[in-house]
Amino acid sequence: MSKSFSRRELLLHAGYGAGGLVLSSALPGGGLFAAPVPAEAAIDPLAPKATHFPAKIKSVIWLHMDGAPSTLDLYDYKPDLVKLNGQEVPESFLKGIKTSTQGGVGKLFASNRSWKQYGASGAWFSDLLPNIAQHADSLAFIKSSKTIGATHDISILKLNTGDLNPGRPTLGAWITYALGSANSDLPPYVVLYSGNKEPSGGSINWSAGFLPAVYQGTAFRPGDSPILHLNRPEVVSSTQQRENLDLLKRLNTNSAARHPHDTELRARLNAYELAYRMETAAPEAVDFGKESEATKRLYGLDDEATRAYGTNMLRARRLVERGVRFIQVVSGPLEILADADDRNWDAHQDLEQNHGAHARAVDKPIAGLLSDLKSRGLLDSTLVVWTSEFSRTPYGQSGTGRDHNPWGYTQWLAGGGVKAGYTHGRTDEIGLKAVENPVDTYDLHATVLQLLGLDHLRVTFANNGRAERPTVVYGEVIKDVLA
């Protein structure tokens, strides 16, 4: 007996005609270079999907240092900057860069930090990060990072999406789209932040952009209730709740069948079911009741200065254990600093006070995370990324601070598939511009995807008649940092 095909199946099986290509790209895992779409993926967009090649890691913890710390005061030791302190910037260093930052070009400014080399790798750290320094031989430094733009919200958007304008998916959304979920009871993409307000730029920095809305990140708020209104009202029984959800599912399924391109509707349907499962899973994931006191101290939960960020680091580890694929952690704000401008790393003035407080807040918790992941055998399957929207200039501003620097700064990676104890690239002698093996945001994204078993050129989605990919039309894997 001959088999009958629906129009969708016919297009998918007919050698990828033009219609089939566009249709396939709109499905999870579809696209010009994609493998055939599993039937379950079309039904459940968060169903697990195969990688392009064996993955080195299962999860990513993306540590965004909000406000742009001066990596010249943390990792990038420049003896020549100390020698030239207080002098005008030589013209040779300014060649080929745009210098119209907020405060213009000031005199060279060397901080008062003390520096020391750590580990067999001899990596330099300032005295602001004594705990992370103990992990020097676990880190792969990228000391030639660069980006576009020198405005926080715009450059944060580029850090997360690869574009300066809203509308593109974030890296976490692309990963969720390409791989699906490893735990059906929790979101595959979680955002952690401190304080009562969303971080700079807001939810657009964990948006799905033009991808179906189901792939966007889920923000976990501070406190015992990570998601507002997650718990069932006391006046509603579990049976009533299940019956209500079943009715909604039937109604939404009928509507989705009539409107197959309404991704918001499908995302809402999946969100209801996920929320139902998360009533138990999400509070448990952030419940530290079974964590030992030693573990809590490791993350700095016994110290007011480190408690907020340490809480997010411990949450990140617990989420990794539960199969969450991408955890985006945003540092700050620090309410202990009176000036609102100091509540993130944006030190246009009084860098010593600003960076002293922020470095103290993150140093022990991040070191604790690395130690804990390693002791539990999780570091080999997890990638930790320390990054920011840009860094700060070697010349001063307001006498005691530094301006924005998108031309050359430091980021680092640690974990599975990474060449530990390695340094990639460098900036010039004063730390203003990347001069060897420059690395853009697109390259970092391509490398993260590579470690997850994904070829950034093959992760595609049809949008407005064009096959889009995570790295736009740029990006190369930083092969030298791979083990």
C-alpha positions as CSV (number, residue, x, y, z in Angstrom):
1,M,0.0,0.0,0.0
2,S,1.4,3.4,-1.0
3,K,2.2,5.9,1.7
4,S,0.5,9.3,1.6
5,F,2.4,12.4,2.6
6,S,1.2,15.7,4.0
7,R,2.3,18.9,2.2
8,R,5.0,19.4,4.9
9,E,6.3,15.9,4.6
10,L,6.4,16.1,0.8
11,L,8.5,19.2,0.9
12,L,10.8,17.7,3.5
13,H,11.3,14.5,1.5
14,A,11.5,16.1,-2.0
15,G,15.2,16.9,-2.0
16,Y,14.8,20.2,-0.2
17,G,13.1,22.3,-2.9
18,A,12.9,26.0,-2.1
19,G,9.8,25.6,-0.1
20,G,11.1,22.7,1.8
21,L,14.3,24.6,2.6
22,V,12.5,27.5,4.2
23,L,10.0,25.3,6.0
24,S,12.8,23.1,7.4
25,S,14.8,26.1,8.6
26,A,11.8,27.3,10.6
27,L,11.7,24.0,12.4
28,P,13.9,23.2,15.4
29,G,17.3,22.1,14.1
30,G,16.3,22.8,10.5
31,G,18.4,24.7,7.9
32,L,20.5,24.5,4.9
33,F,23.1,22.2,6.4
34,A,21.0,20.6,9.1
35,A,20.4,17.0,9.7
36,P,16.8,15.7,9.2
37,V,14.4,17.0,11.8
38,P,13.2,14.3,14.2
39,A,9.4,14.1,14.4
40,E,9.5,14.7,18.1
41,A,11.3,18.0,17.6
42,A,8.4,19.3,15.5
43,I,6.0,18.4,18.3
44,D,8.3,19.5,21.2
45,P,10.7,22.2,20.2
46,L,12.7,21.6,23.3
47,A,13.3,17.9,22.6
48,P,17.0,17.0,22.8
49,K,18.8,17.2,19.4
50,A,22.0,15.7,18.1
51,T,25.2,17.6,17.9
52,H,27.1,18.0,14.6
53,F,30.1,16.2,16.1
54,P,31.1,14.9,19.6
55,A,30.8,17.7,22.2
56,K,33.5,18.5,24.7
57,I,31.0,20.1,27.2
58,K,27.4,19.8,28.2
59,S,26.8,23.2,29.8
60,V,28.1,26.8,29.7
61,I,28.3,29.3,32.6
62,W,28.6,32.7,31.1
63,L,29.9,35.2,33.7
64,H,29.2,38.7,32.5
65,M,31.0,41.4,34.5
66,D,28.5,44.2,34.0
67,G,29.9,47.7,33.6
68,A,33.2,46.7,32.1
69,P,36.1,46.1,34.6
70,S,39.5,47.3,33.8
71,T,41.4,44.1,32.9
72,L,44.6,46.3,33.0
73,D,44.0,46.3,36.8
74,L,43.1,42.6,37.0
75,Y,45.0,40.4,34.5
76,D,47.0,42.4,31.9
77,Y,50.2,43.6,33.6
78,K,51.9,46.4,31.7
79,P,55.3,47.6,33.1
80,D,55.5,50.2,30.4
81,L,52.3,51.8,31.6
82,V,53.9,52.2,35.0
83,K,56.9,53.8,33.5
84,L,54.8,56.2,31.4
85,N,52.3,57.1,34.2
86,G,51.1,60.7,34.0
87,Q,52.4,61.3,30.4
88,E,50.4,62.0,27.3
89,V,49.5,58.9,25.2
90,P,52.1,58.6,22.4
91,E,50.5,59.1,19.0
92,S,51.8,55.8,17.8
93,F,49.4,54.0,20.1
94,L,46.4,55.9,18.9
95,K,46.9,55.2,15.2
96,G,44.0,53.3,13.6
97,I,41.5,53.6,16.5
98,K,38.5,55.8,17.2
99,T,39.2,57.9,20.3
100,S,35.9,59.7,20.7
101,T,35.0,57.9,23.9
102,Q,33.1,59.7,26.7
103,G,35.9,61.7,28.2
104,G,38.4,61.9,25.3
105,V,42.0,60.9,25.6
106,G,43.6,61.7,29.0
107,K,47.0,61.1,30.4
108,L,48.3,57.6,31.0
109,F,47.2,56.2,34.3
110,A,48.9,53.3,36.1
111,S,47.0,51.9,39.1
112,N,48.5,51.2,42.5
113,R,47.9,47.5,42.4
114,S,50.6,45.0,43.2
115,W,51.2,42.1,40.7
116,K,52.3,38.6,41.0
117,Q,52.7,35.6,38.7
118,Y,50.9,32.4,39.6
119,G,51.1,28.7,38.7
120,A,53.3,26.9,36.3
121,S,51.8,29.0,33.5
122,G,53.1,32.2,35.2
123,A,49.9,34.1,34.6
124,W,49.8,37.6,36.0
125,F,47.1,38.6,38.5
126,S,46.8,41.8,40.5
127,D,46.1,41.7,44.2
128,L,42.4,42.3,43.5
129,L,41.9,38.6,42.6
130,P,43.9,36.5,45.0
131,N,41.4,33.6,44.9
132,I,40.9,33.3,41.1
133,A,44.7,33.5,40.9
134,Q,44.9,30.1,42.6
135,H,43.3,28.7,39.5
136,A,45.8,30.2,37.0
137,D,46.7,26.9,35.5
138,S,43.0,26.0,34.8
139,L,42.4,29.2,32.8
140,A,42.8,29.9,29.1
141,F,43.3,33.7,28.7
142,I,42.2,35.7,25.6
143,K,44.2,38.9,26.0
144,S,43.5,40.2,22.6
145,S,39.7,40.7,22.8
146,K,38.0,43.5,20.9
147,T,34.5,44.6,20.1
148,I,32.5,47.4,18.4
149,G,30.9,50.3,20.2
150,A,31.7,51.9,23.5
151,T,28.3,52.3,25.0
152,H,27.2,49.8,27.6
153,D,23.8,48.8,26.4
154,I,24.9,48.5,22.8
155,S,28.1,46.6,23.5
156,I,26.3,44.3,26.0
157,L,23.8,43.5,23.2
158,K,26.7,42.7,20.9
159,L,28.3,40.5,23.6
160,N,25.1,38.5,23.9
161,T,23.7,38.5,20.3
162,G,26.6,39.5,18.0
163,D,24.7,42.6,16.8
164,L,24.5,46.2,17.9
165,N,20.7,46.4,17.2
166,P,17.9,44.5,19.0
167,G,16.2,41.6,17.2
168,R,18.8,38.9,17.0
169,P,18.8,35.8,19.2
170,T,21.2,35.6,22.1
171,L,23.9,32.9,22.2
172,G,21.9,31.0,24.8
173,A,18.9,31.1,22.6
174,W,20.8,29.7,19.7
175,I,22.2,26.9,21.8
176,T,18.7,26.1,23.1
177,Y,17.4,26.0,19.6
178,A,20.2,23.8,18.3
179,L,20.4,21.3,21.2
180,G,17.0,21.4,23.0
181,S,16.7,20.6,26.7
182,A,18.5,18.0,28.8
183,N,16.0,18.3,31.6
184,S,12.3,18.7,30.8
185,D,11.6,20.0,34.3
186,L,13.8,23.1,34.1
187,P,14.4,25.7,31.4
188,P,17.5,24.9,29.3
189,Y,18.5,28.6,29.4
190,V,18.6,30.4,32.8
191,V,19.6,33.9,33.7
192,L,20.8,34.8,37.2
193,Y,21.2,38.3,38.6
194,S,21.3,40.1,41.9
195,G,19.1,42.9,43.2
196,N,15.5,43.8,42.4
197,K,16.0,45.2,38.9
198,E,16.9,43.6,35.7
199,P,20.6,44.1,34.5
200,S,21.6,46.7,32.0
201,G,19.7,46.4,28.8
202,G,17.1,44.2,30.3
203,S,15.5,41.0,29.0
204,I,16.5,41.8,25.4
205,N,19.9,40.3,26.4
206,W,18.3,36.8,26.9
207,S,15.8,37.2,24.1
208,A,15.1,34.6,21.3
209,G,15.0,37.4,18.7
210,F,13.6,36.1,15.5
211,L,13.8,32.5,16.7
212,P,10.6,30.9,18.1
213,A,9.9,32.5,21.5
214,V,10.2,29.1,23.3
215,Y,14.1,29.4,23.1
216,Q,14.4,32.6,25.1
217,G,16.1,32.6,28.5
218,T,14.2,32.4,31.8
219,A,15.3,34.8,34.5
220,F,15.6,33.4,38.0
221,R,15.1,36.2,40.6
222,P,17.0,36.3,43.9
223,G,15.3,34.7,46.8
224,D,13.6,31.4,47.5
225,S,11.0,31.9,44.8
226,P,13.0,32.2,41.6
227,I,10.0,32.8,39.3
228,L,7.1,35.0,40.2
229,H,3.7,33.4,40.6
230,L,5.1,29.9,40.1
231,N,3.4,28.4,43.1
232,R,-0.1,27.1,42.9
233,P,-2.7,29.3,44.8
234,E,-3.8,27.6,48.0
235,V,-7.5,27.7,46.9
236,V,-6.7,25.6,43.8
237,S,-6.2,21.9,44.2
238,S,-3.6,20.0,42.2
239,T,-6.4,18.2,40.4
240,Q,-8.1,21.4,39.4
241,Q,-4.8,22.8,38.2
242,R,-4.2,19.8,36.0
243,E,-7.7,19.8,34.5
244,N,-7.3,23.6,33.7
245,L,-4.0,23.0,32.0
246,D,-5.4,20.1,30.0
247,L,-8.2,22.3,28.8
248,L,-5.8,25.1,27.9
249,K,-3.6,22.6,26.1
250,R,-6.5,21.3,24.0
251,L,-7.6,24.8,23.1
252,N,-4.1,26.1,22.3
253,T,-3.3,23.0,20.3
254,N,-6.4,23.6,18.2
255,S,-5.4,27.2,17.7
256,A,-1.8,26.3,16.9
257,A,-2.9,24.0,14.2
258,R,-4.8,26.8,12.6
259,H,-1.9,29.2,13.0
260,P,1.3,27.1,12.5
261,H,3.6,30.2,12.3
262,D,2.4,31.7,15.7
263,T,5.5,30.8,17.7
264,E,4.3,32.8,20.7
265,L,1.3,30.5,21.0
266,R,3.4,27.4,20.9
267,A,5.8,28.9,23.4
268,R,2.9,29.8,25.7
269,L,1.6,26.2,25.5
270,N,5.1,24.8,26.4
271,A,5.5,27.4,29.1
272,Y,2.3,26.4,30.9
273,E,3.5,22.8,31.0
274,L,7.0,23.7,32.0
275,A,5.7,26.0,34.7
276,Y,3.7,23.1,36.1
277,R,6.7,20.9,36.3
278,M,8.9,23.7,37.7
279,E,6.6,24.2,40.7
280,T,8.7,21.5,42.3
281,A,11.9,21.5,40.2
282,A,12.8,25.3,40.3
283,P,12.5,25.8,44.1
284,E,14.5,22.6,44.6
285,A,17.2,23.8,42.2
286,V,17.8,26.9,44.3
287,D,17.3,25.3,47.7
288,F,20.6,25.1,49.6
289,G,19.2,23.1,52.5
290,K,21.2,20.0,51.6
291,E,24.4,21.9,50.9
292,S,27.1,21.6,53.6
293,E,28.3,24.6,55.6
294,A,31.7,24.1,54.1
295,T,30.3,24.4,50.6
296,K,28.5,27.6,51.5
297,R,31.7,29.0,52.9
298,L,33.5,28.0,49.8
299,Y,31.2,30.3,47.8
300,G,31.4,33.1,50.4
301,L,27.8,32.8,51.6
302,D,29.0,33.6,55.2
303,D,30.2,37.1,54.2
304,E,27.9,39.9,53.3
305,A,30.3,41.2,50.6
306,T,30.3,37.9,48.7
307,R,26.9,36.5,49.6
308,A,24.8,37.8,46.7
309,Y,27.2,36.8,43.9
310,G,28.2,33.6,45.8
311,T,24.5,32.6,45.9
312,N,24.3,32.9,42.1
313,M,27.5,30.9,41.7
314,L,26.2,28.1,43.8
315,R,22.9,28.2,41.9
316,A,24.8,27.9,38.7
317,R,26.6,24.8,39.9
318,R,23.2,23.2,41.0
319,L,21.7,24.1,37.6
320,V,24.6,22.5,35.8
321,E,24.1,19.3,37.9
322,R,20.5,19.3,36.7
323,G,21.3,19.6,33.0
324,V,20.7,23.3,32.3
325,R,22.6,24.0,29.1
326,F,23.3,27.8,29.4
327,I,23.5,29.8,32.6
328,Q,24.0,33.5,32.1
329,V,25.2,35.2,35.3
330,V,25.3,39.0,35.5
331,S,27.4,40.6,38.3
332,G,26.2,43.4,40.6
333,P,24.7,45.7,41.6
334,L,26.5,46.5,44.8
335,E,24.2,48.4,47.0
336,I,27.0,49.0,49.6
337,L,28.5,51.6,47.2
338,A,26.6,54.9,47.7
339,D,27.1,56.3,44.3
340,A,24.6,54.7,41.8
341,D,27.3,54.9,39.1
342,D,29.5,52.6,41.2
343,R,27.0,49.8,41.5
344,N,28.6,48.0,38.6
345,W,32.2,48.0,37.3
346,D,31.8,51.3,35.3
347,A,34.7,53.1,37.0
348,H,34.9,56.5,35.4
349,Q,36.1,57.8,38.7
350,D,37.5,56.3,41.9
351,L,38.5,53.1,40.3
352,E,40.3,51.9,43.5
353,Q,37.1,51.9,45.5
354,N,34.9,50.7,42.7
355,H,37.1,47.8,41.6
356,G,38.1,47.0,45.2
357,A,34.4,46.3,46.1
358,H,33.4,44.5,42.9
359,A,36.5,42.3,42.8
360,R,35.9,41.3,46.3
361,A,32.3,40.5,45.5
362,V,33.1,38.1,42.7
363,D,36.6,36.8,43.4
364,K,35.9,34.2,46.1
365,P,32.6,33.0,44.6
366,I,34.1,32.4,41.1
367,A,37.1,30.6,42.6
368,G,34.7,28.6,44.7
369,L,32.7,27.7,41.6
370,L,35.8,26.4,39.8
371,S,36.9,24.4,42.9
372,D,33.5,22.9,43.4
373,L,33.0,22.0,39.7
374,K,36.4,20.3,39.7
375,S,35.9,18.4,42.9
376,R,32.5,17.0,41.7
377,G,33.9,16.0,38.3
378,L,31.8,18.7,36.5
379,L,34.5,21.0,35.2
380,D,35.4,18.6,32.4
381,S,31.9,18.8,31.0
382,T,31.3,22.5,31.8
383,L,32.7,25.7,30.2
384,V,33.0,28.8,32.4
385,V,33.4,32.1,30.5
386,W,34.6,35.3,32.2
387,T,33.6,38.2,29.9
388,S,32.4,41.8,29.7
389,E,31.0,44.2,27.1
390,F,34.4,45.9,26.8
391,S,37.1,47.0,29.2
392,R,38.8,50.3,30.2
393,T,41.5,52.6,28.8
394,P,45.1,52.9,30.0
395,Y,44.5,56.6,30.2
396,G,42.7,58.3,33.0
397,Q,39.4,60.0,33.4
398,S,38.4,62.4,36.2
399,G,41.8,61.9,37.6
400,T,41.0,58.6,39.3
401,G,39.0,56.5,36.8
402,R,39.2,55.0,33.3
403,D,37.1,55.4,30.1
404,H,35.6,52.7,27.9
405,N,38.0,50.5,25.8
406,P,36.6,48.3,23.1
407,W,39.9,47.9,21.3
408,G,41.9,45.5,23.5
409,Y,41.1,43.6,26.7
410,T,41.1,40.2,28.5
411,Q,38.6,37.4,28.8
412,W,39.1,33.9,29.9
413,L,37.7,30.3,29.6
414,A,37.9,27.4,31.9
415,G,36.6,23.8,31.7
416,G,36.1,21.0,29.2
417,G,38.0,21.2,25.9
418,V,40.0,24.3,26.9
419,K,43.8,24.5,26.8
420,A,44.4,25.2,30.5
421,G,47.3,27.5,31.5
422,Y,47.4,29.1,28.0
423,T,47.4,32.7,27.0
424,H,46.1,33.8,23.5
425,G,47.1,37.1,21.9
426,R,48.2,40.3,23.5
427,T,47.6,44.0,23.7
428,D,50.1,46.7,23.0
429,E,52.6,47.9,25.6
430,I,50.1,50.2,27.3
431,G,47.1,47.9,27.0
432,L,45.1,50.0,24.7
433,K,44.7,47.9,21.6
434,A,44.9,44.2,20.6
435,V,48.0,43.7,18.4
436,E,48.3,39.9,18.2
437,N,45.6,37.4,17.3
438,P,42.6,39.7,17.8
439,V,39.4,38.0,19.0
440,D,35.9,39.4,18.3
441,T,32.6,38.5,20.0
442,Y,31.8,36.3,16.9
443,D,34.9,34.3,17.4
444,L,34.1,33.7,21.1
445,H,30.6,32.6,20.2
446,A,31.9,30.2,17.4
447,T,34.3,28.7,19.9
448,V,31.6,28.1,22.6
449,L,29.4,26.5,20.0
450,Q,32.3,24.3,18.8
451,L,32.9,23.0,22.4
452,L,29.2,22.1,22.5
453,G,29.6,20.0,19.4
454,L,28.0,22.6,17.0
455,D,29.5,24.1,13.8
456,H,28.5,27.7,13.9
457,L,28.2,27.7,10.1
458,R,25.6,24.8,10.2
459,V,23.3,26.2,12.9
460,T,20.8,28.1,10.7
461,F,17.3,29.5,10.8
462,A,15.3,31.1,7.9
463,N,14.3,34.6,8.7
464,N,12.9,37.0,6.1
465,G,14.0,34.7,3.3
466,R,17.6,34.5,4.5
467,A,19.4,31.7,6.3
468,E,20.7,33.3,9.6
469,R,23.3,31.9,11.9
470,P,24.6,32.7,15.4
471,T,27.8,34.5,14.1
472,V,26.0,36.6,11.4
473,V,28.5,36.5,8.6
474,Y,31.7,36.5,10.7
475,G,33.4,34.3,13.3
476,E,36.2,31.8,13.4
477,V,36.8,29.2,16.1
478,I,39.8,30.1,18.3
479,K,41.5,26.8,17.7
480,D,44.6,27.7,19.7
481,V,42.6,27.8,23.0
482,L,41.2,24.3,22.4
483,A,42.9,21.4,24.1
